[in-house]
């Protein structure tokens, strides 16, 4: 559902509001391809993270931590791959569509995850896992994946 909101609904409303049409003014083809690749990577991150959470017995939609702290797979490379994936899916239309107002969508996603939901989740994880969470937090970056693990 988040993908539909961030990639279709919000950019579509902005395009329609600015141009009077639901057909977006596309950027050059290589930026459209880059936007599609950004969307694909974002969706893959969301999907893989959700599968990994479910395999560990954690709901991907839970507001609070599950019974275990995931530190392997995608979670060994970036602390919250679902937030990163959702932000990338929000970025995709801004890369592909030639309308500056569409940039508000990835900006809003980043602000929501970096300044709203992220700090709240971190406090929940600290409460639930204490020292284990702090060690993990020190070792794994929040937004920029580790490539050498």
C-alpha positions in Angstrom: 0.0 0.0 0.0 2.8 2.4 0.8 4.3 1.9 -2.7 0.9 2.9 -4.2 0.7 6.0 -2.1 4.3 7.2 -2.6 4.7 6.2 -6.3 1.3 6.5 -7.8 -1.2 8.5 -5.7 0.8 11.5 -4.4 2.9 12.1 -7.6 -0.2 11.6 -9.7 -2.1 14.2 -7.7 0.8 16.7 -8.1 1.1 16.1 -11.8 -2.7 16.5 -12.3 -2.7 19.6 -10.2 0.2 21.3 -12.1 -0.5 20.1 -15.7 -4.3 19.5 -15.7 -3.6 16.0 -17.1 -2.8 12.6 -15.6 0.0 12.1 -18.2 3.3 13.2 -16.7 5.8 15.2 -18.5 8.6 12.7 -18.7 12.3 13.5 -18.4 14.9 12.2 -21.0 14.8 8.4 -21.4 17.9 7.7 -19.3 16.3 9.4 -16.3 13.1 7.5 -16.8 15.1 4.3 -16.9 17.0 5.4 -13.7 13.6 6.2 -12.1 12.4 2.7 -13.0 15.6 1.1 -11.6 15.2 3.2 -8.4 11.6 2.0 -8.1 12.7 -1.6 -8.7 15.4 -1.5 -6.0 13.1 0.2 -3.5 10.4 -2.4 -4.1 12.9 -5.2 -3.8 14.2 -3.8 -0.5 10.7 -3.6 0.9 9.8 -7.1 -0.2 13.1 -8.8 1.0 12.9 -7.0 4.4 9.2 -8.0 4.8 10.1 -11.6 4.0 13.0 -11.6 6.4 10.8 -10.1 9.2 8.1 -12.7 8.6 10.6 -15.5 8.6 11.7 -14.3 12.1 8.1 -14.2 13.3 7.8 -10.4 13.2 5.0 -8.6 11.4 6.3 -6.1 8.8 3.5 -3.8 9.9 4.2 -3.9 13.6 4.7 -0.7 15.4 6.8 -2.3 18.1 9.8 -4.6 18.0 9.4 -8.3 17.7 10.9 -11.0 19.9 14.3 -10.9 18.2 16.6 -8.2 16.9 17.4 -8.9 13.2 21.1 -8.4 12.5 21.6 -10.7 9.5 20.6 -10.6 5.8 19.6 -7.1 4.7 19.6 -6.0 8.3 23.4 -6.6 8.5 23.9 -4.0 5.8 21.4 -1.3 6.7 19.3 -0.7 9.9 16.0 -0.3 8.3 15.8 -1.6 4.7 12.0 -1.0 4.6 12.3 2.7 5.3 15.2 3.0 2.8 13.1 1.0 0.2 10.0 3.2 0.7 12.1 6.3 0.4 13.6 5.0 -2.8 10.2 4.2 -4.2 9.1 7.8 -3.4 12.2 9.1 -5.2 11.5 7.2 -8.4 8.8 9.5 -9.8 10.8 12.6 -9.0 13.7 11.1 -11.1 11.5 10.2 -14.0 9.0 13.0 -14.2 10.0 16.5 -15.3 8.0 18.4 -12.7 9.9 20.0 -9.8 6.9 19.9 -7.4 7.1 16.0 -7.5 10.3 16.3 -5.4 8.1 17.1 -2.4 7.1 13.4 -2.2 10.6 11.9 -1.6 11.4 14.8 0.7 8.3 14.1 2.8 9.2 10.4 2.9 12.7 11.1 4.1 11.5 13.6 6.7 8.9 11.1 7.9 11.3 8.2 8.2 14.4 10.1 9.4 12.8 12.5 11.8 9.5 10.9 12.8 9.2 7.2 12.6 12.9 6.4 12.8 13.7 8.0 16.2 10.5 6.5 17.6 11.5 3.0 16.4 15.0 3.5 17.8 13.6 4.2 21.2 11.4 1.1 21.1 14.4 -1.0 20.0 16.6 0.4 22.8 13.9 -0.4 25.3 13.5 -3.9 24.0 17.1 -4.9 23.3 19.3 -2.5 25.3 23.0 -3.1 24.8 22.4 -5.5 21.9 20.6 -2.7 20.0 23.4 -0.2 20.8 26.1 -2.5 19.5 24.0 -3.1 16.3 23.3 0.6 15.9 27.1 1.4 16.2 28.0 -1.3 13.6 25.3 -0.9 10.9 24.5 2.4 9.1 21.0 3.8 9.1 20.7 4.9 5.4 23.8 3.9 3.5 24.1 0.1 3.1 27.4 -1.6 3.9 28.6 -3.4 0.8 31.5 -5.3 2.4 29.9 -7.9 4.7 
